[in-house]
Amino acid sequence: MNALLEQFLSESRDFLQGIGEKLMQLEAEPESIPLMTELFRFVHTLKGNSGLFDFPEMTRVLHASEDLMDAVRHGRVNYSQELTDQLLDAMDFVGILMDEIESTGRIGNHHATNSVELTKSLRDLLAQSTAHSDEQISASQGISNIDHPSVDQVLEEFTAVEVDLAQEITVGFSEPTFDLKEDVATALYRAAIEGSSVFWVEYIPEPECFFKGEDPFYLSRQIPAVLWCHTRLQHDIASLAEMDVYSSQLTFQLLTLATQEELDDIFRYVPDQVMRREISALAFVKPGGIESDNAVDDDFVSRLLEWLNEGDVERASHSIRTMLELSAPELWSSSVLRWTLLIIELEPSNQPVQCALINTLRTHDKTDLVSLVQNESSDDIVSETLLPEVPLTNTLDRHDEVSDDLSIDSGLMTGFYVVVNAQKVVLSSPPSAWLVGRIKSVAATLIAVHHATHQLHEIEQIQEALQHSLADHSPKPLLELVEHILNQVPTSDEIVASAPVAIPVEVHPVVEETVVIEEVIEPTAKFGRRVEDASPHFGRRAEDANTTVSKTLKVDQEKIDRLMNLIGEMVVAKNALPYLANRAESVFGVRDLSREIKAQYAVINRVAEEMQDTIMQVRMMPVSFIFQRFPRMVRDISRKLGKEVELVLEGESTEADKNIIEALSDPLIHIVRNSLDHGLEAPDVRVAAGKNAIGKLLIRATQESDRVLIEIIDDGRGINPDVIKQKAYEKGLIDESALERISDEEAVNLVFAAGFSTADVISDLSGRGVGMDVVRSAVERINGTVGIESEVGKGTRLYLSLPLSMAVTNVMIIESNQQIFGVPMDMVVETVRVPRAQLSSIKQKQTTVLRGRIVPLLSLNELLALPFEQVPNEDDEFATLVVRVHGEHVGIVVDDFRETVDIILKPMTGILGGLGGFSGAALLGDGSVLMVLNPRELI
Amino acid sequence: MAIEYKKSLAVLTDFVGVEEAENLLQWLLKNPKGKINLAGCVHIHAANLQVFMAVKPQVSVWPADEELKRWLTILEK
């Protein structure tokens, strides 16, 4: 998880907490404007922050909350208990999302729906209240509020949307024009039965979606396993010339086998524009084809029903297959039979559906099967519900009693006429390439049925007609025969009427609108309904046992400082133990105790050091804290100067102590300004010099052991050492000999010398009363060093080296004039003992030669204005501490060296604060005070 | 160019972006009998799809991509 996100989460929890509190307070004093304003500000900030990340679910809810709060703030919406509930719910939801982000790094798809619902209920509240207050306003003041739609408008819009959606569905599912081909429908049914969910997706992109860079078509095409898709325009375009191509009127409809998760993921940015519903398998069972009145006779249907009711699936399916062979495949009845077969195959025990489907053969009821079945399944007994008016079994029983033969005979005859009638349809269908086959098959069928009904004398006629038909290549002779046969018998209606099985006229009164789809989405709060009834609740956090506690603590810096001081004292106290051990041995003569104290000291020492480390870690801050302001600053300044600059930041996560980072801020800004002003040239100058017109400014932070190195590198014109030398000489900073002597590098570093500032070097921009010497002293104050390297025409590299922490300083203790002093270890180069013989005087100053270089020697007593000579040791050697000051080695002669210690350096305050030469004081383990020298100021 | 306008044929290739929609509509209005060739077309932005659905131009060559073609069946005469 990146740092930004971490920060967002930790801040947001604070905000959520704050919002919760404010809402509570608001309940107590609902009229408080300051509370309201603060609440709005919280929500507003939270929303803004969430927008930085890819959390549309969260932002959406927050946005709605923000709008609502804004309305409340401006008195457009009255504050209410309900509103508080809603907002608290919304915040709980955001909290849940945050938990999820924290644990998984993202928000799960399943939240999208909740998010939409919550947003909707928030918006409903807004609309409701707005409408309400609008009414009030217009009633009391007689002014209609233009900004906010009236209640009627809102209602209209709402109902319009609802109705619209409803229509879409009806068009998609219940109109016969619904063009699912039977194979596609079969595939969908099969998939649904076999456990896949089939989703109906309707995606209506918002009209302005093109301006948001969305491509709804592309989005729709991302959906996997689409079996049927359809695009349509919401309205007919009246005038093509005036058509607004960038206002979307598209509607995408599709049926897919994609999972809910896949769909949610694809539409996670536009969940409110998508309707997704799972379709039950039966919705696809939709027989289609040419309608014919008597393709299948009722007796056949009755038998089938009987068998199906008895669960005699084999007999039923065998019978259906035979029937299918006999009838033309393009007939509607054939389609019904095929579907029934499929259902028998896939759902052998689903008798209600099978029966209902077969029953439609009689009723010619094209209503959706699902509704038929659903209507019936509310009752218990299948047979009754299937034929509510005439229970099938009873009827059969009854006519069995009357006459078995008759029933069989008339049953046979009915079947006979149905088959013959079907042949008529086949023959009447438009001529095609299969005409000959069709004629032959019709003839074969006719012969077969005549055999079955013992009308053998007719067979000759059929064969004759067949010959004619084949010879003429026309179905006409056969058709005439068929018609003749049909004319001999009562019409199909009469058959129906005369048949012993009474056929119910209307078996299934279709009661209600088709209910094809099962709602997957819980109905959300509808307009006009009480919001609390329907709105989703997200479990009050307070009641939540597993409340996730924020892992980040915000601690007052003072507390940390106090901790620092305490650990400092601890270190001092700990350092007293070795003294105690020594005393135990030397004064009291208990050697064993001394050893034990030392052992104990080792333990305490380890713990104390770890504590120190940890506390220092707490104080650590990334340099990005100061780096983050540079992009804006560089942009502004370069714009002002007419320069083009590319800023590169590196190592922003490098950490250092808070004090260091804070102290670094001003010097760094100054340095960057200088680089922009003096370092980088104007674009034309750069181009003339053969460089890229865009200057490059690199700010890099790296950690080198216990120090932080910050470099500011530009590829500008560089610093000309000769110019600097000349300026320095003019200012009297260097003398003539130095002018000749100093190297270019040294010369460049003269810019840090106090008083080095020239009118033509410092402009209004970088010369805000802060010279480079101020930069240096600021850096040195925090024990840092600063240096500069430059090559004319190539660029400048300025570097700051800073300690990671100022908390603990490692100092070397030295002795002079029977007093002890500390010298920071990071300045100490080496300690040497110089024999008196090797001292030499140059210009009345003591020097010596160390490793081939001349090192000036200064007496510490002299530096501190103590009127004593330094004391050499027994071998007449002077203890010399070689320190590095401003890049030069200087020897400080002292009386003796002692050990090095870690101390907590306290800067001197009060009157002593103005004392030069000391960087501070520290307490030693034995309780004495150690003054720590600052050689830079001393020399 | 994602769309190459010929005398009475607009050839759409690869990805046809949203910025083409306006021109496409104008061209179709100017050439009411203009046909579109989608042979090399991989995707058209929804704005272009909308133009097609409003104007319903004749498609001379369908896209090779079966899936895209299925979405465009509404243009079939």
Interface residues (C-beta under 8 A of the other chain):
Chain A: P205 C209 F210 E214 D215 P216 F217 Y218 S220 R221 V226 C229 H230 T231 R232 L233 I237 L240 A241 M243 V245 Y246 S248 Q249 L250
Chain B: V18 A21 E22 L24 L25 L28 L29 H43 I44 H45 A46 A47 L49 Q50 V51 M53 A54 V55 E67 L68 R70 W71 I74
